[in-house]
């Protein structure tokens, strides 16, 4: 339980830390490129010393985290590319950076002439694996930090190297980028752990352990290795401050039918946390996991009872075992359990989204007022103001990711984040896209609104309305139990496709409860992994189609929705049917809607949504007549 005296401490969690290039994931329209010549030269010298011809630099840390601590920003350091997704590959004479469509424009802006950009997903563009294999032909060795890729990735690369007559894949226990970075590399964070009380977690960690042990028994396992940081935080009802915007901490866990061990820097474990965990959990040093699981595997694993790992576990962990003593699970038991929120978490998620909606409503009303007053503010200024409004809300802890505050052509850079020295002034005459979220003790939020405070062009209104129609199609969907987000993606894109348009990102991602804003195993999109786990009642997922006109504007509309059971007139085959409740409470931009493009069912949904937004948020503005008037106007019937 978090007492009042602890709230100021936990409120520090997720406050932005300095990244390698000032802010992680950032890019300005005129961002300065990093000269990587000297860094690459030093890396190539080290590659020669370690007999490595091709060196792979993933984006992830040792726990396959999407968002990473500054100390793990190796790919950013060596390439100068600050986006959150991608992989760098370096040879004696070449360097390539592979990333997906969200970051094409950003990478083109940030990479210097030493780098070749591999635009993943485009025709005739090799994947980073294909590029690396091609460079390794002729018996050349490929090196990678064994903690930074999964065992499945390592196995696949090894097999393909053999088929392409390449050399060996070397799983290295030293990271060459760290050697280049040397004493300029940021230090590992040391913030103490915090306990998340039952009023927010909803279930004691002892009960969660008991449930996971049932899963271990179901899979006939002798133990379960846990390496994903949000899974460990959720399992033990603990939160940390090791990665910006994500309340997690560097650790491993090993769960057996009778024991639970937490591997962590012991300086982070206060006496209060030790007492809280009690005899149920043994605490050991972070790196002791590698020797412990090796010994345990040799003693306990058998043909009938094996150690369980997930497909996200690192190659370094898996190498500690004889492969015959391991069972690899596609979906982690904790990941699946965490995705379905309990009653307390559901209540908190819904309540936090109402408070967050009130903060955004106040912000968008304020922004209109200052723009009409001809006040000159840039993208950073207004993003900072939004954070101020969020701080006013109960249980606020910090942002859930860096705010994407973008005006005009910057909105077409899908994961744009403004920098003070290079960002644009927000103009009333241009489309403004704001993708933002917050961490509250009782929930995590993420929403995007695209606004226009002047006179939008017909093309802008048409684009916005096509995206809105796709958004509403997902929000209104009803589907049989057992359906995945993979099959729903077409609903969001159908209206854009009819015009020959599309967008280069997924339509939705799972959302944690005071945890990572991007949470597996569910999502809405074309990734085959989204077809592996069906949507289930109690899950929260984003609904965020978009459209981006390069050099002109970007449009995205995002709400978080909850999976709920739906009543249907019939029940074919006695199936249950599911759908979504929208929990984000922020009006759409009436100024950008081309109403003639909406049918009656769409108008009804929009009117009902706006009525709910008004009823749930109006009480926040009893002493704020300006914002209340703005809210009434933006939620008026269409």
C-alpha positions as CSV (number, residue, x, y, z in Angstrom):
1,X,0.0,0.0,0.0
2,X,1.3,3.4,-0.9
3,X,1.1,5.8,2.0
4,X,0.8,9.6,1.6
5,X,4.4,9.9,2.6
6,X,5.5,7.8,-0.4
7,X,3.5,9.6,-3.0
8,X,6.0,12.4,-3.5
9,X,8.7,9.7,-4.1
10,X,6.7,7.6,-6.5
11,X,5.6,10.8,-8.3
12,X,9.2,11.0,-9.6
13,X,8.8,7.8,-11.6
14,X,8.8,8.3,-15.3
15,X,10.0,11.9,-15.3
16,X,12.1,12.3,-18.5
17,X,15.8,11.4,-18.1
18,X,18.5,12.7,-20.5
19,X,18.9,10.5,-23.5
20,X,21.9,10.1,-25.7
21,X,20.8,12.9,-27.9
22,X,18.9,15.0,-25.3
23,X,15.5,13.4,-25.6
24,X,14.8,9.8,-26.7
25,X,12.8,9.3,-29.8
26,X,13.0,13.0,-30.7
27,X,13.4,14.7,-34.1
28,X,13.0,18.2,-35.3
29,X,12.2,19.3,-38.8
30,X,15.7,20.6,-39.1
31,X,17.4,18.3,-36.6
32,X,21.2,18.3,-36.5
33,X,22.8,15.1,-37.8
34,X,25.3,13.3,-35.6
35,X,28.7,12.8,-37.3
36,X,29.3,9.1,-36.7
37,X,32.6,8.8,-38.6
38,X,34.9,8.5,-35.5
39,X,32.5,6.2,-33.7
40,X,32.3,3.8,-36.6
41,X,36.0,3.8,-37.0
42,X,36.6,2.9,-33.4
43,X,33.9,0.2,-33.6
44,X,35.5,-1.3,-36.7
45,X,38.9,-1.5,-35.0
46,X,37.3,-3.4,-32.1
47,X,35.5,-5.7,-34.5
48,X,38.8,-6.7,-36.0
49,X,40.2,-7.4,-32.5
50,X,37.3,-9.7,-31.7
51,X,37.3,-11.5,-35.2
52,X,33.9,-10.0,-36.1
53,X,33.2,-9.0,-39.7
54,X,29.5,-8.0,-39.3
55,X,28.3,-6.5,-36.0
56,X,24.6,-6.2,-35.1
57,X,23.3,-3.4,-32.9
58,X,19.7,-4.0,-31.8
59,X,17.5,-1.2,-30.3
60,X,16.4,-3.3,-27.4
61,X,18.0,-3.9,-24.0
62,X,18.6,-7.2,-22.3
63,X,14.9,-7.5,-21.5
64,X,13.6,-6.8,-25.1
65,X,12.1,-3.5,-23.9
66,X,10.6,-1.2,-26.5
67,X,11.5,1.9,-24.5
68,X,15.0,1.8,-23.0
69,X,17.1,3.5,-20.4
70,X,19.6,6.0,-21.7
71,X,22.5,3.6,-20.8
72,X,21.1,1.1,-23.3
73,X,20.8,3.6,-26.2
74,X,23.5,1.9,-28.1
75,X,21.9,1.9,-31.6
76,X,21.1,5.6,-31.2
77,X,24.7,6.3,-30.1
78,X,26.4,4.5,-33.0
79,X,23.9,5.7,-35.7
80,X,22.5,9.0,-34.6
81,X,19.0,7.8,-35.3
82,X,16.8,8.5,-32.2
83,X,13.6,6.6,-33.1
84,X,12.5,3.8,-30.8
85,X,12.5,1.0,-33.4
86,X,15.3,-0.2,-35.7
87,X,18.5,-2.2,-36.0
88,X,22.0,-1.1,-37.0
89,X,24.4,-3.4,-38.9
90,X,28.1,-2.5,-39.3
91,X,30.7,-4.1,-41.5
92,X,34.3,-3.1,-42.2
93,X,33.2,-0.7,-45.0
94,X,29.4,-0.3,-44.7
95,X,26.7,0.6,-42.2
96,X,23.0,0.2,-42.5
97,X,20.0,1.2,-40.4
98,X,16.7,-0.7,-40.7
99,X,13.5,0.8,-39.5
100,X,9.8,0.7,-40.2
101,X,7.4,3.2,-41.9
102,X,6.8,5.2,-38.7
103,X,10.3,6.5,-38.9
104,X,11.3,6.8,-42.6
105,X,11.2,10.6,-42.6
106,X,12.9,10.8,-39.2
107,X,15.7,8.5,-40.2
108,X,16.3,10.4,-43.5
109,X,16.6,13.6,-41.4
110,X,19.0,12.1,-38.7
111,X,21.3,9.6,-40.5
112,X,24.6,11.0,-41.8
113,X,26.3,9.9,-45.1
114,X,27.9,6.9,-43.4
115,X,24.6,5.1,-43.3
116,X,22.3,3.3,-45.7
117,X,18.6,3.4,-44.7
118,X,16.7,0.1,-45.1
119,X,13.0,1.0,-45.3
120,X,11.4,-2.1,-43.9
121,X,8.3,-3.3,-45.6
122,X,8.9,-1.6,-49.0
123,X,9.3,-3.7,-52.1
124,X,12.8,-4.8,-52.9
125,X,14.2,-3.5,-49.6
126,X,16.1,-6.3,-47.7
127,X,15.4,-6.9,-44.0
128,X,18.2,-6.2,-41.7
129,X,18.7,-9.9,-41.4
130,X,18.9,-10.3,-45.2
131,X,21.4,-7.4,-45.4
132,X,23.6,-8.9,-42.7
133,X,23.5,-12.4,-44.2
134,X,24.5,-11.0,-47.6
135,X,27.5,-9.2,-46.1
136,X,28.5,-12.4,-44.2
137,X,28.7,-14.6,-47.3
138,X,32.1,-16.2,-47.8
139,X,32.6,-17.3,-44.3
140,X,32.5,-14.0,-42.4
141,X,31.5,-14.0,-38.8
142,X,28.5,-12.1,-37.4
143,X,28.8,-10.8,-33.8
144,X,26.0,-9.6,-31.4
145,X,25.7,-9.1,-27.7
146,X,23.9,-12.3,-26.7
147,X,21.8,-10.5,-24.1
148,X,20.2,-8.3,-26.8
149,X,18.6,-10.9,-29.1
150,X,16.3,-13.8,-28.4
151,X,17.3,-17.4,-28.7
152,X,14.8,-17.8,-31.6
153,X,16.5,-14.9,-33.5
154,X,19.9,-16.4,-32.9
155,X,18.8,-19.9,-34.1
156,X,17.3,-18.4,-37.2
157,X,20.4,-16.4,-38.0
158,X,22.7,-19.4,-37.4
159,X,20.7,-21.6,-39.8
160,X,20.6,-18.9,-42.5
161,X,24.3,-18.2,-42.2
162,X,24.9,-21.9,-42.8
163,X,22.7,-22.0,-45.8
164,X,24.3,-18.8,-47.2
165,X,27.9,-20.2,-46.6
166,X,28.5,-17.5,-44.0
167,X,30.6,-17.8,-40.9
168,X,29.5,-18.3,-37.4
169,X,27.1,-16.2,-35.3
170,X,29.1,-15.2,-32.2
171,X,27.1,-14.5,-29.1
172,X,29.4,-12.1,-27.3
173,X,29.5,-11.4,-23.6
174,X,31.0,-8.0,-24.2
175,X,29.2,-5.2,-26.0
176,X,31.5,-3.4,-28.4
177,X,29.3,-0.2,-28.4
178,X,29.9,0.1,-24.7
179,X,33.6,0.0,-25.3
180,X,33.3,2.8,-27.9
181,X,31.0,4.8,-25.6
182,X,33.3,4.3,-22.6
183,X,33.1,6.8,-19.8
184,X,30.6,9.0,-21.7
185,X,27.9,6.3,-21.4
186,X,25.2,7.2,-19.0
187,X,25.2,5.3,-15.6
188,X,22.7,2.6,-14.8
189,X,19.8,4.0,-12.7
190,X,19.6,3.4,-9.0
191,X,16.2,4.6,-7.9
192,X,14.6,2.5,-5.1
193,X,11.6,0.3,-5.7
194,X,8.1,1.4,-4.7
195,X,5.2,-0.8,-3.6
196,X,1.9,-0.4,-5.5
197,X,-0.9,-0.8,-3.0
198,X,-3.9,-3.1,-3.4
199,X,-6.2,-0.1,-3.9
200,X,-4.5,0.2,-7.3
201,X,-3.2,-3.4,-8.0
202,X,-6.3,-5.2,-7.0
203,X,-4.7,-8.5,-6.3
204,X,-1.9,-9.5,-3.8
205,X,1.4,-10.6,-5.3
206,X,1.1,-13.9,-3.4
207,X,-2.2,-14.7,-5.2
208,X,-0.5,-13.8,-8.5
209,X,2.4,-16.2,-7.7
210,X,-0.1,-19.0,-6.9
211,X,-1.8,-18.4,-10.2
212,X,1.4,-18.5,-12.2
213,X,2.5,-21.7,-10.4
214,X,-0.7,-23.3,-11.8
215,X,0.4,-22.3,-15.2
216,X,3.9,-23.8,-14.6
217,X,2.1,-27.1,-13.6
218,X,-0.1,-26.9,-16.7
219,X,2.9,-26.7,-18.9
220,X,4.7,-29.4,-16.9
221,X,7.5,-27.1,-16.0
222,X,10.0,-27.2,-13.2
223,X,10.3,-23.5,-13.2
224,X,9.6,-20.3,-15.2
225,X,12.2,-17.6,-16.1
226,X,10.7,-14.1,-16.3
227,X,12.8,-11.5,-18.1
228,X,10.2,-8.9,-19.3
229,X,10.3,-5.9,-17.0
230,X,6.6,-5.0,-17.0
231,X,5.8,-8.7,-16.2
232,X,8.0,-8.6,-13.1
233,X,6.6,-5.3,-11.9
234,X,3.1,-6.5,-12.3
235,X,3.8,-9.9,-10.7
236,X,5.2,-8.4,-7.5
237,X,3.1,-5.2,-7.4
238,X,6.2,-3.2,-7.5
239,X,7.1,-0.1,-9.6
240,X,10.5,1.5,-10.4
241,X,12.2,4.4,-12.2
242,X,14.8,2.7,-14.5
243,X,13.3,3.6,-17.9
244,X,11.8,7.0,-18.7
245,X,8.0,7.0,-18.9
246,X,7.8,3.3,-17.9
247,X,7.5,2.4,-14.2
248,X,9.7,-0.6,-14.3
249,X,13.1,-1.7,-12.9
250,X,15.9,-3.9,-14.2
251,X,15.5,-7.4,-12.9
252,X,14.9,-11.0,-13.6
253,X,12.6,-13.5,-11.8
254,X,12.7,-17.2,-11.5
255,X,9.5,-18.9,-10.2
256,X,9.3,-22.6,-9.3
257,X,6.5,-24.5,-7.6
258,X,8.0,-23.7,-4.2
259,X,10.2,-20.7,-4.6
260,X,10.3,-17.2,-6.1
261,X,13.6,-15.3,-6.6
262,X,13.9,-11.7,-7.7
263,X,17.3,-10.8,-9.3
264,X,18.0,-7.1,-8.9
265,X,20.5,-4.5,-7.9
266,X,20.0,-4.9,-4.1
267,X,20.7,-1.2,-3.5
268,X,17.2,-0.6,-5.0
269,X,15.5,-2.8,-2.4
270,X,14.5,-0.8,0.7
271,X,13.9,-2.4,4.0
272,X,10.2,-1.7,3.5
273,X,10.2,-3.6,0.2
274,X,12.1,-6.5,1.9
275,X,9.5,-6.7,4.6
276,X,6.7,-6.5,2.1
277,X,8.1,-9.4,0.0
278,X,8.9,-11.3,3.2
279,X,9.8,-15.0,3.1
280,X,7.8,-15.5,-0.1
281,X,10.5,-14.0,-2.3
282,X,14.3,-14.4,-2.2
283,X,16.4,-11.4,-3.4
284,X,19.7,-12.0,-5.2
285,X,22.0,-9.9,-7.3
286,X,20.9,-9.0,-10.9
287,X,23.5,-11.1,-12.8
288,X,23.2,-14.2,-10.5
289,X,20.3,-15.4,-12.6
290,X,22.7,-16.8,-15.3
291,X,24.5,-19.2,-12.9
292,X,21.3,-20.0,-10.9
293,X,19.3,-21.2,-13.8
294,X,22.2,-23.2,-15.2
295,X,22.5,-25.1,-11.9
296,X,18.8,-25.5,-11.6
297,X,18.5,-26.8,-15.1
298,X,21.2,-29.4,-14.5
299,X,19.6,-30.6,-11.2
300,X,15.8,-30.3,-11.8
301,X,15.0,-30.5,-15.5
302,X,14.0,-33.8,-17.0
303,X,12.3,-35.1,-20.1
304,X,9.0,-34.7,-18.4
305,X,9.6,-31.5,-16.5
306,X,11.5,-28.7,-18.2
307,X,12.4,-25.1,-17.4
308,X,9.9,-22.7,-19.1
309,X,11.1,-19.6,-21.0
310,X,9.3,-17.3,-23.3
311,X,10.3,-16.4,-26.9
312,X,11.4,-13.0,-25.7
313,X,14.0,-14.4,-23.4
314,X,17.6,-13.5,-24.4
315,X,20.0,-15.9,-26.2
316,X,22.3,-15.4,-23.2
317,X,19.7,-16.8,-20.9
318,X,18.9,-19.8,-23.1
319,X,22.6,-20.6,-23.6
320,X,22.7,-21.3,-19.9
321,X,20.8,-24.5,-20.6
322,X,21.0,-27.6,-22.6
323,X,18.3,-27.0,-25.2
324,X,16.7,-30.3,-24.4
325,X,15.9,-29.1,-20.9
326,X,14.0,-26.0,-22.1
327,X,10.4,-25.4,-23.2
328,X,9.8,-22.1,-25.0
329,X,6.4,-20.6,-24.8
330,X,5.1,-18.3,-27.5
331,X,2.9,-16.3,-25.0
332,X,4.2,-15.8,-21.5
333,X,1.7,-16.8,-18.7
334,X,2.3,-13.5,-16.9
335,X,1.9,-11.5,-20.1
336,X,-1.5,-13.1,-20.8
337,X,-2.7,-12.7,-17.2
338,X,-1.5,-9.1,-17.1
339,X,-3.4,-8.1,-20.2
340,X,-6.8,-9.0,-18.7
341,X,-7.3,-6.3,-16.0
342,X,-9.0,-7.2,-12.7
343,X,-12.0,-5.3,-11.4
344,X,-9.8,-2.8,-9.5
345,X,-7.6,-2.2,-12.5
346,X,-10.6,-1.7,-14.8
347,X,-12.2,0.8,-12.4
348,X,-8.9,2.7,-12.2
349,X,-8.3,2.6,-15.9
350,X,-11.7,4.1,-16.7
351,X,-11.5,6.7,-14.0
352,X,-8.0,7.8,-15.0
353,X,-9.1,8.2,-18.6
354,X,-11.9,10.6,-17.5
355,X,-9.4,12.7,-15.5
356,X,-7.0,12.6,-18.4
357,X,-9.7,13.6,-20.8
358,X,-10.5,16.6,-18.6
359,X,-6.9,17.7,-18.7
360,X,-6.9,17.4,-22.5
361,X,-10.2,19.3,-22.9
362,X,-8.8,22.1,-20.8
363,X,-5.6,22.1,-23.0
364,X,-7.4,22.1,-26.4
365,X,-9.7,24.9,-25.2
366,X,-6.7,26.9,-23.9
367,X,-4.8,26.3,-27.2
368,X,-7.7,27.7,-29.2
369,X,-7.8,30.8,-27.0
370,X,-4.1,31.6,-27.2
371,X,-4.0,31.1,-31.0
372,X,-7.0,33.4,-31.4
373,X,-5.1,35.9,-29.3
374,X,-2.1,35.7,-31.7
375,X,0.2,34.5,-28.9
376,X,3.3,32.9,-30.5
377,X,4.0,29.5,-29.0
378,X,6.0,26.6,-30.4
379,X,5.4,22.8,-30.3
380,X,7.4,22.4,-27.1
381,X,5.7,25.3,-25.3
382,X,2.2,23.9,-25.9
383,X,3.3,20.3,-25.0
384,X,4.6,21.6,-21.7
385,X,1.3,23.3,-21.0
386,X,-0.5,20.1,-21.5
387,X,1.7,18.4,-19.0
388,X,0.9,21.2,-16.5
389,X,-2.9,20.5,-16.9
390,X,-2.3,16.8,-16.4
391,X,-0.3,17.5,-13.2
392,X,-3.4,19.0,-11.7
393,X,-5.2,15.7,-11.8
394,X,-5.5,13.2,-8.9
395,X,-3.0,10.3,-8.9
396,X,-0.8,11.8,-11.6
397,X,2.7,10.4,-11.7
398,X,4.2,11.4,-15.1
399,X,3.9,11.1,-18.8
400,X,3.5,7.7,-20.4
401,X,5.7,8.6,-23.4
402,X,7.2,11.8,-24.9
403,X,4.4,14.0,-26.2
404,X,4.1,14.1,-29.9
405,X,3.2,17.8,-30.4
406,X,3.3,18.5,-34.2
407,X,2.0,21.2,-36.5
408,X,1.8,21.2,-40.2
409,X,4.3,19.1,-42.0
410,X,5.8,17.8,-38.7
411,X,2.6,15.9,-38.2
412,X,3.5,13.7,-41.1
413,X,6.5,12.4,-39.1
414,X,4.6,9.7,-37.3
415,X,6.7,9.5,-34.1
416,X,7.8,13.1,-34.2
417,X,8.8,14.8,-30.9
418,X,9.7,18.5,-30.9
419,X,13.1,19.9,-29.8
420,X,13.1,23.5,-28.5
421,X,15.9,24.6,-30.9
422,X,14.4,23.2,-34.1
423,X,10.6,22.9,-33.5
424,X,7.9,24.8,-35.3
425,X,5.6,27.5,-34.1
426,X,2.0,26.3,-33.8
427,X,-0.1,28.1,-36.4
428,X,-3.9,28.5,-36.5
429,X,-3.9,27.9,-40.2
430,X,-2.3,24.4,-40.0
431,X,-3.4,21.0,-38.8
432,X,-2.1,20.3,-35.3
433,X,-1.6,16.7,-34.1
434,X,-1.1,15.8,-30.5
435,X,-0.4,12.3,-29.4
436,X,0.0,12.1,-25.6
437,X,-0.5,10.1,-22.5
438,X,0.0,10.0,-18.8
439,X,0.8,7.6,-16.0
440,X,-1.5,7.7,-13.0
441,X,-1.4,5.4,-10.0
442,X,-4.6,3.9,-11.2
443,X,-4.1,3.7,-14.9
444,X,-2.1,4.5,-18.1
445,X,-3.5,6.7,-20.8
446,X,-2.8,7.3,-24.5
447,X,-4.8,9.4,-26.9
448,X,-4.3,11.4,-30.1
449,X,-6.4,14.3,-31.3
450,X,-5.9,16.1,-34.6
451,X,-7.1,19.7,-34.5
452,X,-7.5,22.7,-36.7
453,X,-8.3,26.1,-35.3
454,X,-8.6,28.0,-38.6
455,X,-10.1,27.1,-41.9
456,X,-9.1,23.6,-43.0
457,X,-8.8,22.7,-46.7
458,X,-11.2,20.3,-48.4
459,X,-8.4,17.7,-48.6
460,X,-7.7,18.0,-44.9
461,X,-11.3,17.6,-44.0
462,X,-11.7,14.6,-46.3
463,X,-8.6,12.9,-44.9
464,X,-9.7,13.5,-41.3
465,X,-13.2,12.2,-42.0
466,X,-11.8,9.0,-43.7
467,X,-9.7,8.4,-40.7
468,X,-12.6,9.1,-38.3
469,X,-14.9,6.7,-40.3
470,X,-12.2,3.9,-39.8
471,X,-11.9,4.8,-36.2
472,X,-15.6,4.5,-35.6
473,X,-15.8,1.2,-37.6
474,X,-13.4,-0.3,-35.1
475,X,-15.1,1.3,-32.1
476,X,-18.5,-0.1,-33.2
477,X,-17.2,-3.6,-34.1
478,X,-18.9,-6.7,-32.7
479,X,-17.0,-10.0,-33.1
480,X,-17.2,-13.6,-31.8
481,X,-15.2,-14.7,-28.8
482,X,-11.9,-16.0,-30.0
483,X,-11.3,-13.2,-32.5
484,X,-8.0,-11.4,-32.7
485,X,-7.0,-7.8,-33.4
486,X,-5.4,-9.1,-36.7
487,X,-8.9,-9.6,-38.3
488,X,-10.1,-6.2,-37.1
489,X,-7.4,-4.1,-38.8
490,X,-9.2,-4.0,-42.2
491,X,-12.1,-2.1,-40.5
492,X,-9.9,0.9,-39.8
493,X,-8.3,1.0,-43.3
494,X,-11.3,0.3,-45.5
495,X,-12.3,3.9,-46.2
496,X,-8.7,5.0,-46.9
497,X,-8.2,2.0,-49.2
498,X,-11.2,3.0,-51.3
499,X,-9.3,6.2,-52.0
500,X,-6.0,4.5,-52.6
501,X,-4.6,5.7,-49.3
502,X,-3.2,4.0,-46.2
503,X,-0.9,4.4,-43.2
504,X,2.4,2.8,-42.2
505,X,1.7,1.7,-38.6
506,X,-0.5,-0.6,-36.6
507,X,-4.1,0.3,-35.7
508,X,-3.8,-0.6,-32.0
509,X,-1.7,-1.8,-29.1
510,X,-2.4,-3.2,-25.7
511,X,-2.2,-0.7,-22.8
512,X,-0.9,-1.4,-19.3
513,X,-2.4,-0.4,-16.0
514,X,0.2,2.0,-14.5
515,X,2.7,0.1,-16.6
516,X,4.0,0.3,-20.2
517,X,1.8,2.2,-22.6
518,X,2.5,-0.4,-25.2
519,X,1.7,-3.8,-23.7
520,X,1.6,-7.3,-25.3
521,X,0.4,-9.7,-26.3
522,X,-2.5,-8.1,-28.2
523,X,-2.8,-5.5,-30.9
524,X,-4.7,-4.5,-34.0
525,X,-2.7,-4.7,-37.1
526,X,-1.2,-6.9,-39.8
527,X,1.5,-8.5,-37.7
528,X,0.9,-12.2,-37.6
529,X,1.7,-12.2,-33.8
530,X,-1.6,-10.3,-33.3
531,X,-3.4,-13.4,-34.6
532,X,-2.0,-15.6,-31.9
533,X,-3.8,-14.2,-28.9
534,X,-7.6,-13.5,-29.0
535,X,-9.1,-10.4,-27.5
536,X,-10.7,-11.0,-24.2
537,X,-13.0,-9.2,-21.8
538,X,-11.1,-6.9,-19.5
539,X,-8.3,-6.1,-22.0
540,X,-7.6,-2.5,-23.0
541,X,-6.3,-1.6,-26.4
542,X,-5.8,1.5,-28.5
543,X,-7.8,2.4,-31.7
544,X,-5.7,4.7,-33.7
545,X,-5.9,4.8,-37.5
546,X,-4.2,7.7,-39.3
547,X,-3.2,9.3,-42.6
548,X,0.0,11.2,-43.4
549,X,0.6,13.5,-46.3
550,X,4.3,13.9,-46.5
551,X,5.5,17.5,-46.3
552,X,1.9,18.7,-45.6
553,X,0.1,17.3,-42.5
554,X,-0.6,14.3,-40.4
555,X,-3.9,13.0,-39.0
556,X,-4.4,10.4,-36.3
557,X,-7.4,9.7,-34.1
558,X,-6.7,7.5,-31.0
559,X,-8.9,6.3,-28.2
560,X,-8.2,3.6,-25.7
561,X,-11.0,1.0,-25.7
562,X,-12.0,-1.8,-23.3
563,X,-13.0,-5.2,-24.5
564,X,-16.5,-6.0,-23.2
565,X,-19.2,-8.6,-23.9
566,X,-22.0,-7.5,-26.2
567,X,-25.6,-8.5,-26.3
568,X,-26.7,-9.7,-29.7
569,X,-30.2,-10.7,-31.0
570,X,-29.0,-14.2,-31.8
571,X,-26.2,-16.5,-30.6
572,X,-24.9,-18.6,-33.5
573,X,-23.5,-21.8,-32.2
574,X,-24.0,-20.5,-28.6
575,X,-21.0,-18.2,-29.1
576,X,-20.4,-15.1,-27.0
577,X,-19.8,-11.8,-28.8
578,X,-17.5,-9.1,-27.8
579,X,-17.0,-5.4,-28.7
580,X,-15.5,-2.3,-27.3
581,X,-16.3,0.5,-24.8
582,X,-14.4,3.7,-25.5
583,X,-12.8,5.0,-22.3
584,X,-10.9,8.0,-23.7
585,X,-13.1,11.1,-23.0
586,X,-12.0,13.8,-25.4
587,X,-14.1,15.3,-28.2
588,X,-13.3,14.9,-31.9
589,X,-12.5,18.0,-33.9
590,X,-15.8,19.2,-35.2
591,X,-14.0,21.7,-37.5
592,X,-12.3,18.9,-39.4
593,X,-15.4,16.7,-39.9
594,X,-16.9,16.6,-43.4
595,X,-20.4,15.8,-42.2
596,X,-21.7,14.9,-45.6
597,X,-19.3,11.9,-45.6
598,X,-20.9,10.3,-42.5
599,X,-23.9,8.0,-42.6
600,X,-26.6,8.0,-40.0
601,X,-25.2,5.2,-37.9
602,X,-21.8,7.0,-37.7
603,X,-23.5,10.2,-36.7
604,X,-25.4,8.4,-34.0
605,X,-22.2,6.9,-32.6
606,X,-20.4,10.2,-32.7
607,X,-23.3,12.0,-31.0
608,X,-23.6,9.3,-28.3
609,X,-19.8,9.4,-27.7
610,X,-19.8,13.2,-27.4
611,X,-22.8,13.1,-25.0
612,X,-20.8,10.7,-22.8
613,X,-17.7,12.9,-22.9
614,X,-19.7,15.9,-21.9
615,X,-21.5,14.2,-19.0
616,X,-18.4,12.6,-17.6
617,X,-16.1,15.7,-17.8
618,X,-18.3,18.7,-17.4
619,X,-18.0,18.6,-13.6
620,X,-14.3,19.5,-13.9
621,X,-15.1,22.9,-15.3
622,X,-17.7,24.3,-12.9
623,X,-15.4,27.2,-12.2
624,X,-14.0,27.4,-15.7
625,X,-16.8,28.9,-18.0
626,X,-14.5,29.3,-21.0
627,X,-13.5,25.6,-21.1
628,X,-17.1,24.5,-20.3
629,X,-18.4,26.6,-23.3
630,X,-15.7,25.0,-25.5
631,X,-16.7,21.5,-24.4
632,X,-20.4,22.2,-25.1
633,X,-19.6,23.4,-28.6
634,X,-17.3,20.5,-29.4
635,X,-19.8,17.9,-28.2
636,X,-22.8,19.4,-29.9
637,X,-25.0,17.2,-32.0
638,X,-24.1,16.9,-35.6
